[in-house]
């Protein structure tokens, strides 16, 4: 295993680093809001559409990464029953917590996220989640199975809902 580079050898505890990473998360979330506002102001709908295209492509590329991290293959996604494996790892990785699933069946996958570390900042631009994360998740879904479809988020913490809800279905 490679040795840690000097720039990653912090002179504080892991607990303290967790606090500092939280500060970074909040700072980066605030910066994303500023960039989104400026982009909309300067580029309007053309800017939004380009963001959607890029995040869709990122989601498609990311599908391979999440499959490798979960030990799944495209064969595991003939239907929606294994989507929880990638979605749960994504959500756990980014500190999004949930209480079970709305649906986890061959026909559909849906869960409600109760927490999100960027909600407070991104609520200042509530469409940010749908544009960035919604498109990324849509891109990932279509890479896992071209017969997966989603309409995006039906609820968003950033819009004042009690949870974020994202659904994927198998086309009939």
N, C-alpha and C positions, 0 to 999 in steps of 0.2 A: 504494500500500500504506500502511496506517495506521502511524504511528510508534509505537514501543513506549512504553507508559506508564512514568512514572518508577519505579513499583513493580516493574517488570521489568528495570530497568537495574542489574544487579548489578556490584559493583566487584571481581569475581573472575573467573577464567578459566572457560571452559566445562567444562574437566576438573574444576576445583574444584566447580562447580555440580553436576556429575554425582555427586560424592561426597556433596554435601549433599542432593540429591534422593534418593539411596539412603537416607540417614538418615530423610528424610520418609516414604519408602515403608515402612521398618521401623516407624516410629512409628505410621503410619496402620494398618498391619496389626495392631499390638498393640492399638490402639483398637478395631478391628473385633472382635477376640477378646473384649474386655471388654464391648462392646455386645451381642454375640451371647450371652454368658453371662448377662448381666443380663436380656436379653429372654427367654431360655429359662426363667430362674428366675421371672420375674414373669408371663410370658404362656404358658409351656408350649408345647404343640403348636399352639395357636391362633396364637401368635407365629410359629412356624416356617412354618405354612401361609400366613400373610399375607406373610412375606418371600418365599416361593416365588412367590406371586401377583405381587408387585411386580417381582421380578427377571425373571419370565417376560414381563411387559409391557415392561420395559426392553429385554429382548432383542428383542422384536417391533419396538419403535421403533428400536433400534440397527441393525436389518437395513438400513434405508434409508441410514443413515450409512455403514456398511461397503461397501454397494454403490456409493455415490457415490465413496468413496475408492479403490475398486478398478476403477471404470469398468465395473461389471457392471450388468445389469438382471435383472428377474424371469425374463425369457426365457432367461437363461443358466443357470437352475436348474431346468430340466425334469427333470434327473436330478442325481446327486451329483458328476458329473465336474468341476464348477467350484467346488465347495465349498472346495477348497484355496486359492482366491484370497482369500476373506474370512478363513478360519481362519489362513492364513499371515500376513496383515497384522495380524490381532489379536494373534497370538502374538509376532510380531516387535516390534510396538509395545510390548508389555508384558514384553519380555525373557524370553520363554519359547522355548527352543531345542529343536530336534528333528533327527533323522537320517532323513530320508525319511518314507515313509508305510507303515502296515500295509496299507492299501488306499486306492486312489484310482481308483475306477471309476464307471461310471454307476449301479451298484447300491448302492455304499457308499463312505463316506469315514471313515477312521480313521487317527490318527497318535498317536505317543507323544511327549509332551513330557518332556525330560530335565532341565530346569531351571525354576525359578520363584522369583522374588524374595520371595514371601510364605510359602513353605513352612515355614521355621523357626518363624515366629510362629503361623501358622494350624494347625500340627500340634498346638497346645494345644487346639484345637477342630476336629478333623479333618473334621467334617461340614460345616463352613463352605463349603468349595469346592462340594460337591454342592448345597447349598441356594442359594447365590448364583450361582456361575458355571454350574453345571449347568442351573439353571432359565433363566438368561439365554441360554445357548446353545440350549436347547430352544425358547425363544420365538423366537430368531432363525431357527432351522431351519424352524419352522412358518410364519413370515412369508415366507421365501424360497420355500417350496413346501409347501402343506398336506399333501402326500403324503410329506414327510420325517418320519421317526420316529427317536427315540433313547431308549435306556434310561438315558442319563446316563453317568457315569464308571464304567468297570470297574476302573480302577486309579487310585490317587491318591498323589502324593508325600507329602501330609499324613498319610496312613495308613501310611506306611512302605514303600510300593511303590517300585520303582526308576524309575517314570515315572508320568505321568498319561496315561490313555488314554480318549479320548472318541470314540464312534462315531455316525454318522448313516447311516441306510439309507433307500432309496426303498421305500415300501410296495408290496407285490406286488399 
